[in-house]
Amino acid sequence: MPMDSPSDVKAPVVIVGAGAAGLMAAIFAAAGPRPVLLLEGGDRPGKKILISGGGRCNVLPSRVAPGDFVSDGSPNTLAKILRAWPLAAVRRFFEETLGIPLALEAETGKLFPAVNRAQDVLDALLKMAQARGVTLYTETRVADLRPDGSDWRVALSDGRALLASRVVLATGGLSVPATGSDGAGLNIARALGHAMTPTYPALTPLTCEDSAHHALAGLALPVTLTVVRPQGGQPLRATGGFLFTHRGYSGPAVLNVSHVAVRSTFEGGPRPTIYVQWSPLDAAAWEEALRSARGPVSTLLRDHLPERLADQLLAEADLRLAYLSQLRREDRVRLVELLTRYPLPWHGHEGYKAAEVTGGGVALDQLNPATLESRRAPGLHLCGEMLDAFGPIGGYNFLWAWVTGKIAGAACGGDA
Ligand SMILES: Cc1cc2nc3c(=O)[nH]c(=O)nc-3n(C[C@H](O)[C@H](O)[C@H](O)COP(=O)(O)OP(=O)(O)OC[C@H]3O[C@@H](n4cnc5c(N)ncnc54)[C@H](O)[C@@H]3O)c2cc1C
């Protein structure tokens, strides 16, 4: 039964934030002996789950490696966290324990609920939390956390306060603040002395001021992007969908490399170059095609690329009306360059309002990876997007939220 006020409960485990990580933490904390209170600042839990995957919720990826994730923290710590709840076991939890069969989208490797409804995922999590005795309070926003003897004093923004034996902070990052993740929890973690990796929008569209590209808005095609960082190092590659928008570029391939561009705008200095290969044909294949085919160059390009893009590239090469038989060597070299190593002009990014996730956050070395308990503030556990790690498009960010939520929750529920 819900209590009138969370402050009526003696020595509870308090979970702050009823997003993906907080809901999973609550479910696992509730396996222990203490009462579990789930405090959500918004009017409803799980808003981001509902808008995820276009309302279908890409619950998990079908495969994962620690190297898929971006973090300034130790790769070993990251791998240790992911190993704590292997992907196959998380999948079984959704399918068998929560009763949400998952279906593979073969072209992308993403796992969605077979019914394609994010609402079912949220409902199943809420049902399990309720069945295990978790009490959810909505419109209950945590303003501050302070150690109080061996307990935690949880101050609410309406002036009330409660004492908790343990606290799990699961307040998300800064992306799409309309869903409730406005950075308050990051500020609380910072005020408690946790070292942070500066936050930045990740998986966000890039902007471009080039009007020739704006004219291609709506055009989508599969590409390969190669990002060359000015400071050197291994280039970052991403193959997948690319979308011209009215303001720049989006699509999974762009989102998956956007953090490199975004971070460079924050850090100043030279910017990375993003090269595009517009079709599966590499330089050697195009060279061969341009030499062996006959007729207008535009016909050949349109066989492999959307017409509007083919025409744009030919305009840039000044070869719109050219025939293949007329091409000089330098024309071919220039065209192959534009087709396979096109330097994409970009000027900025769409920021947190469109970012699927937040990069940076609480540094992983601030936590015990086995429990996600803070090394700075014993009795406080942190999980989800507020930690310094995120993955690409494809279910990786929910995987991170589920796994870290389970670790933090189970660590609170396991002891009396
Ligand atoms: C449009 C969009 C689509 C996405 N699609 C996918 C997808 O299909 N697959 C995937 O893997 N990932 C997807 N993601 C990313 C994924 O949604 C996030 O990585 C994940 O939701 C993070 O979970 P979280 O619980 O850490 O944070 P959140 O989901 O942000 O939850 C944090 C919760 O804490 C609450 N809160 C914040 N501050 C306080 C406070 N002070 N007191 C009380 N409560 C507070 C918030 O209201 C919120 O409910 C998507 C993201 C977006 C924006």
PDBQT file of the ligand as one rigid body, heavy atoms in Angstrom, charges set to zero:
ROOT
HETATM    1  C1  LIG A 501      14.516   9.983 -28.082  1.00  0.00    +0.000 C 
HETATM    2  C2  LIG A 501      15.327   8.921 -27.418  1.00  0.00    +0.000 A 
HETATM    3  C3  LIG A 501      15.241   7.607 -27.861  1.00  0.00    +0.000 A 
HETATM    4  C4  LIG A 501      16.032   6.619 -27.268  1.00  0.00    +0.000 A 
HETATM    5  N1  LIG A 501      15.917   5.345 -27.725  1.00  0.00    +0.000 NA
HETATM    6  C5  LIG A 501      16.684   4.366 -27.160  1.00  0.00    +0.000 A 
HETATM    7  C6  LIG A 501      16.535   3.020 -27.560  1.00  0.00    +0.000 A 
HETATM    8  O1  LIG A 501      15.633   2.668 -28.343  1.00  0.00    +0.000 OA
HETATM    9  N2  LIG A 501      17.387   2.096 -27.015  1.00  0.00    +0.000 N 
HETATM   10  C7  LIG A 501      18.347   2.447 -26.087  1.00  0.00    +0.000 A 
HETATM   11  O2  LIG A 501      19.099   1.580 -25.643  1.00  0.00    +0.000 OA
HETATM   12  N3  LIG A 501      18.457   3.710 -25.648  1.00  0.00    +0.000 NA
HETATM   13  C8  LIG A 501      17.640   4.683 -26.148  1.00  0.00    +0.000 A 
HETATM   14  N4  LIG A 501      17.748   5.954 -25.673  1.00  0.00    +0.000 N 
HETATM   15  C9  LIG A 501      18.657   6.214 -24.537  1.00  0.00    +0.000 C 
HETATM   16  C10 LIG A 501      17.981   5.740 -23.231  1.00  0.00    +0.000 C 
HETATM   17  O3  LIG A 501      16.656   6.248 -23.207  1.00  0.00    +0.000 OA
HETATM   18  C11 LIG A 501      18.749   6.244 -22.007  1.00  0.00    +0.000 C 
HETATM   19  O4  LIG A 501      20.086   5.816 -22.108  1.00  0.00    +0.000 OA
HETATM   20  C12 LIG A 501      18.136   5.677 -20.713  1.00  0.00    +0.000 C 
HETATM   21  O5  LIG A 501      16.771   6.035 -20.633  1.00  0.00    +0.000 OA
HETATM   22  C13 LIG A 501      18.865   6.199 -19.485  1.00  0.00    +0.000 C 
HETATM   23  O6  LIG A 501      18.202   5.705 -18.351  1.00  0.00    +0.000 OA
HETATM   24  P1  LIG A 501      18.387   6.377 -16.915  1.00  0.00    +0.000 P 
HETATM   25  O7  LIG A 501      17.429   5.660 -16.041  1.00  0.00    +0.000 OA
HETATM   26  O8  LIG A 501      19.805   6.411 -16.542  1.00  0.00    +0.000 OA
HETATM   27  O9  LIG A 501      17.937   7.897 -17.097  1.00  0.00    +0.000 OA
HETATM   28  P2  LIG A 501      16.500   8.513 -17.477  1.00  0.00    +0.000 P 
HETATM   29  O10 LIG A 501      15.745   7.598 -18.351  1.00  0.00    +0.000 OA
HETATM   30  O11 LIG A 501      16.768   9.882 -17.952  1.00  0.00    +0.000 OA
HETATM   31  O12 LIG A 501      15.719   8.560 -16.079  1.00  0.00    +0.000 OA
HETATM   32  C14 LIG A 501      16.048   9.456 -15.058  1.00  0.00    +0.000 C 
HETATM   33  C15 LIG A 501      14.799   9.686 -14.229  1.00  0.00    +0.000 C 
HETATM   34  O13 LIG A 501      15.157  10.431 -13.058  1.00  0.00    +0.000 OA
HETATM   35  C16 LIG A 501      14.179  11.422 -12.813  1.00  0.00    +0.000 C 
HETATM   36  N5  LIG A 501      14.833  12.503 -12.048  1.00  0.00    +0.000 N 
HETATM   37  C17 LIG A 501      15.796  13.357 -12.478  1.00  0.00    +0.000 A 
HETATM   38  N6  LIG A 501      16.171  14.177 -11.471  1.00  0.00    +0.000 NA
HETATM   39  C18 LIG A 501      15.415  13.825 -10.384  1.00  0.00    +0.000 A 
HETATM   40  C19 LIG A 501      15.359  14.297  -9.046  1.00  0.00    +0.000 A 
HETATM   41  N7  LIG A 501      16.156  15.294  -8.620  1.00  0.00    +0.000 N 
HETATM   42  N8  LIG A 501      14.477  13.723  -8.195  1.00  0.00    +0.000 NA
HETATM   43  C20 LIG A 501      13.680  12.694  -8.603  1.00  0.00    +0.000 A 
HETATM   44  N9  LIG A 501      13.700  12.207  -9.865  1.00  0.00    +0.000 NA
HETATM   45  C21 LIG A 501      14.567  12.758 -10.748  1.00  0.00    +0.000 A 
HETATM   46  C22 LIG A 501      13.752  11.853 -14.217  1.00  0.00    +0.000 C 
HETATM   47  O14 LIG A 501      12.486  12.501 -14.183  1.00  0.00    +0.000 OA
HETATM   48  C23 LIG A 501      13.742  10.517 -14.947  1.00  0.00    +0.000 C 
HETATM   49  O15 LIG A 501      12.497   9.874 -14.831  1.00  0.00    +0.000 OA
HETATM   50  C24 LIG A 501      16.941   6.947 -26.225  1.00  0.00    +0.000 A 
HETATM   51  C25 LIG A 501      17.008   8.254 -25.763  1.00  0.00    +0.000 A 
HETATM   52  C26 LIG A 501      16.209   9.237 -26.335  1.00  0.00    +0.000 A 
HETATM   53  C27 LIG A 501      16.295  10.636 -25.796  1.00  0.00    +0.000 C 
ENDROOT
TORSDOF 0
